[in-house]
Amino acid sequence: MQYEILSRPAASVAKLRMDDGESLTCEVGAMIAMTTEFEVETTTKKRGSGGGGIGKALKRMFAGENLFLNHFTAIGDSQSLIIGPRMLGDILHFPLTGGSLIVQGSSWLASDTSIDIDATWQGLGKALFSGERMFWLKCSGQGDLFLSSYGAIYEVEVNGEHVVDTGHIVAFEDTLQFTIAKAGSSLIGSFLGGEGLVCRFSGQGRLFCQSHNPPSFGKALGPKLKAL
C-alpha cells in the first residue's frame, strides 16, 4: 500500500493506492471517494478475527469512536481510496513496528487490518480532571496507522518531562506516562490565566500534539451561534 497526504495541514486527506488483496480498516464515514474494485465490509471487530468483538466495540464507543469499523479490501491492482477526518485539520502516518500507541479517541482515522484497536482505561481521576474521556484507544501490532487532528500535528521527542494542555494531545507512545497538574504555581491563578490543568508527561518516547483545541473553539463559537 502506498499513501499520499494532500492539502496539509488545514484540510488534509489521505490518498491510498492499494493492490489486490490489500486491506485497510477505517472509522465509519472516513471514505471520501474510491475506485470501483473495492470490497467494503462493516463489522464490530478486527477483520479476520472470527466471532465476537462486541466487547471491544463497546469499549471503543467509550473512547469516542463508532461501534462499527469499515474494512476496505482491494479486489484489483492499482485501486485508489481517499479518506478524511471529521474535523478540519491534519493527518499523520505512523508506521507501527511493535509496542503500542495510545490515541485520543477521536484522532484514530484508519489502520492496517493487522493492527489491534482496543480501548485502555486512563483512570477516573485523570478523566475528570483532564476533561478527556475515561478510555483512550490503544493501537498495537505492526502496520500503517493514520491519525487525524484539529489543526496541525507536531511531534515532540520527550526525554524527561514535557507539559501539554489537556485538549492538545493526539497520541503518545506507551513508554510515556502522564499525570494531571495545574499550569501555574496556584490552582486559582492557573484558571484565571486561562490555562487550567495540564498533562505532565514523563519518560522517553514520542508525543504527538495538535495545534488547536476543539473544546476551546466550541466555547468561542457557542455564544456567536446563540446570537444568530
C-alpha positions as CSV (number, residue, x, y, z in Angstrom):
1,M,0.0,0.0,0.0
2,Q,1.2,3.5,-0.9
3,Y,-0.1,6.7,0.5
4,E,0.0,10.5,-0.1
5,I,-1.3,13.1,2.3
6,L,-2.9,16.1,0.5
7,S,-3.8,19.6,1.5
8,R,-1.8,19.7,4.7
9,P,-2.2,20.9,7.4
10,A,-5.6,22.7,7.3
11,A,-7.8,20.3,5.3
12,S,-5.8,17.1,5.0
13,V,-7.0,13.9,3.2
14,A,-5.1,10.7,2.7
15,K,-5.0,9.2,-0.8
16,L,-4.1,5.5,-0.7
17,R,-3.0,3.2,-3.6
18,M,-3.8,-0.4,-2.9
19,D,-3.2,-3.6,-4.8
20,D,-5.3,-6.8,-5.0
21,G,-5.8,-8.3,-1.5
22,E,-4.6,-5.3,0.5
23,S,-7.0,-4.1,3.2
24,L,-7.5,-1.0,5.4
25,T,-9.7,-0.5,8.4
26,C,-11.3,2.9,8.7
27,E,-13.6,4.8,11.1
28,V,-17.2,4.9,9.9
29,G,-17.7,7.9,7.5
30,A,-14.0,8.3,6.6
31,M,-14.3,7.3,3.0
32,I,-14.5,10.3,0.6
33,A,-14.0,8.6,-2.8
34,M,-12.7,5.3,-4.2
35,T,-12.3,3.4,-7.4
36,T,-14.8,0.6,-8.2
37,E,-12.8,-2.5,-7.3
38,F,-13.1,-2.5,-3.6
39,E,-15.0,-4.8,-1.2
40,V,-16.4,-3.0,1.8
41,E,-17.3,-4.9,5.0
42,T,-18.8,-3.3,8.1
43,T,-18.3,-5.2,11.4
44,T,-17.8,-4.6,15.1
45,K,-14.4,-6.4,15.1
46,K,-11.0,-6.6,13.6
47,R,-11.1,-8.1,10.1
48,G,-10.4,-11.9,10.1
49,S,-10.6,-12.2,13.9
50,G,-13.5,-14.6,14.0
51,G,-16.6,-14.3,16.2
52,G,-17.2,-11.8,19.0
53,G,-15.8,-8.3,19.0
54,I,-18.8,-6.6,20.7
55,G,-16.8,-6.1,23.9
56,K,-14.0,-4.2,22.2
57,A,-16.6,-2.3,20.1
58,L,-18.4,-1.1,23.2
59,K,-15.1,0.0,24.8
60,R,-14.3,1.9,21.6
61,M,-17.5,3.8,22.0
62,F,-16.5,4.9,25.5
63,A,-13.3,6.2,23.9
64,G,-15.3,8.3,21.4
65,E,-15.2,6.0,18.4
66,N,-18.1,4.3,16.5
67,L,-19.4,0.9,17.4
68,F,-18.6,-0.3,13.9
69,L,-15.5,-0.5,11.7
70,N,-15.3,-0.3,7.9
71,H,-12.9,-2.7,6.2
72,F,-11.8,-1.8,2.6
73,T,-10.2,-4.6,0.6
74,A,-8.9,-4.1,-3.0
75,I,-10.0,-6.8,-5.4
76,G,-7.8,-5.4,-8.2
77,D,-4.5,-3.8,-8.6
78,S,-3.8,0.0,-8.5
79,Q,-7.0,0.8,-6.7
80,S,-7.4,4.3,-5.1
81,L,-9.1,5.1,-1.8
82,I,-9.4,8.7,-0.4
83,I,-10.2,9.1,3.3
84,G,-10.5,12.1,5.5
85,P,-11.3,13.0,9.2
86,R,-14.5,14.6,10.6
87,M,-12.6,17.8,11.8
88,L,-10.7,20.2,9.6
89,G,-7.0,19.5,10.3
90,D,-4.0,17.3,9.7
91,I,-3.4,13.6,9.0
92,L,-0.3,11.8,10.4
93,H,1.0,8.5,9.0
94,F,2.6,6.5,11.8
95,P,4.4,3.2,11.0
96,L,3.7,1.0,14.0
97,T,6.6,-1.5,14.3
98,G,5.7,-3.2,17.7
99,G,4.6,-1.9,21.0
100,S,1.6,0.3,21.4
101,L,0.5,3.9,20.6
102,I,-2.1,5.5,22.9
103,V,-4.5,7.6,20.8
104,Q,-7.1,10.1,21.9
105,G,-10.4,8.5,20.7
106,S,-11.4,11.0,18.0
107,S,-7.9,11.0,16.5
108,W,-7.9,7.5,15.1
109,L,-8.7,7.6,11.4
110,A,-7.5,4.3,9.8
111,S,-5.0,1.4,10.2
112,D,-3.9,-1.8,8.7
113,T,-6.2,-4.8,9.4
114,S,-3.2,-6.4,11.2
115,I,-3.3,-3.7,14.0
116,D,-5.4,-4.4,17.0
117,I,-7.6,-1.5,18.2
118,D,-8.6,-1.7,21.8
119,A,-9.5,0.8,24.5
120,T,-7.4,1.5,27.5
121,W,-8.6,2.9,30.9
122,Q,-6.9,6.1,31.8
123,G,-8.4,6.3,35.3
124,L,-11.4,8.1,36.7
125,G,-9.4,10.9,38.3
126,K,-7.4,11.6,35.2
127,A,-10.5,11.7,33.1
128,L,-12.4,14.1,35.4
129,F,-9.6,16.5,35.9
130,S,-8.2,16.4,32.3
131,G,-11.6,16.9,30.7
132,E,-10.9,13.9,28.5
133,R,-12.7,10.6,28.2
134,M,-12.0,7.8,30.7
135,F,-11.0,5.5,27.8
136,W,-8.4,6.1,25.1
137,L,-7.6,3.9,22.1
138,K,-4.6,1.5,22.3
139,C,-3.3,0.6,18.9
140,S,-0.9,-2.4,18.9
141,G,0.9,-4.6,16.4
142,Q,2.7,-3.8,13.1
143,G,1.5,-1.8,10.1
144,D,0.4,1.6,8.9
145,L,-1.6,3.8,11.2
146,F,-3.3,7.1,10.2
147,L,-4.2,9.7,12.8
148,S,-6.1,12.9,12.5
149,S,-6.3,16.2,14.4
150,Y,-7.9,19.6,14.7
151,G,-5.3,21.9,13.3
152,A,-1.7,20.8,12.5
153,I,0.0,17.8,14.1
154,Y,3.5,18.3,15.5
155,E,5.8,15.8,17.2
156,V,7.7,16.1,20.5
157,E,10.6,13.8,21.5
158,V,10.2,13.5,25.2
159,N,13.3,12.6,27.2
160,G,12.5,13.5,30.8
161,E,9.3,15.7,31.1
162,H,7.1,17.7,28.9
163,V,3.9,19.7,29.7
164,V,0.9,19.8,27.3
165,D,-2.5,21.4,27.6
166,T,-5.1,18.6,28.1
167,G,-7.0,19.5,24.9
168,H,-4.0,19.3,22.6
169,I,-3.0,15.6,22.8
170,V,-3.3,13.4,19.7
171,A,-1.3,10.3,20.7
172,F,1.7,9.1,22.6
173,E,3.9,6.0,22.8
174,D,3.2,3.7,25.7
175,T,6.7,4.3,27.0
176,L,5.4,7.6,28.4
177,Q,3.4,8.2,31.5
178,F,1.4,11.3,32.4
179,T,-0.1,13.0,35.5
180,I,-2.6,15.8,35.7
181,A,-1.2,19.1,37.2
182,K,-2.0,22.7,37.4
183,A,-0.4,25.0,34.9
184,G,0.8,27.6,37.3
185,S,2.0,27.8,40.9
186,S,-1.6,28.2,42.2
187,L,-4.8,26.5,41.1
188,I,-6.8,29.7,41.1
189,G,-4.1,31.6,39.1
190,S,-4.0,28.7,36.5
191,F,-7.7,29.0,35.8
192,L,-7.8,32.8,35.9
193,G,-4.9,32.8,33.4
194,G,-7.0,30.6,31.1
195,E,-4.6,27.6,31.3
196,G,-6.3,25.5,34.0
197,L,-5.0,21.9,34.2
198,V,-2.2,20.3,32.0
199,C,-0.8,16.9,31.3
200,R,2.8,16.4,32.6
201,F,4.4,13.6,30.6
202,S,7.4,11.8,31.8
203,G,9.7,9.1,30.4
204,Q,11.2,8.7,26.9
205,G,9.1,8.4,23.8
206,R,7.2,10.3,21.1
207,L,4.3,12.6,21.8
208,F,2.0,14.0,19.1
209,C,0.0,17.2,19.7
210,Q,-2.5,19.2,17.7
211,S,-2.1,23.0,17.3
212,H,-5.8,23.7,18.0
213,N,-8.2,22.7,20.7
214,P,-11.8,21.6,19.8
215,P,-13.4,22.4,23.2
216,S,-11.9,25.9,23.2
217,F,-13.2,26.5,19.7
218,G,-16.6,25.3,20.7
219,K,-16.7,27.7,23.7
220,A,-15.7,30.6,21.5
221,L,-18.2,29.7,18.8
222,G,-21.2,28.9,21.0
223,P,-22.2,32.4,22.1
224,K,-22.0,33.6,18.5
225,L,-24.4,30.8,17.3
226,K,-26.9,31.7,20.0
227,A,-26.9,35.3,18.9
228,L,-27.8,34.4,15.3
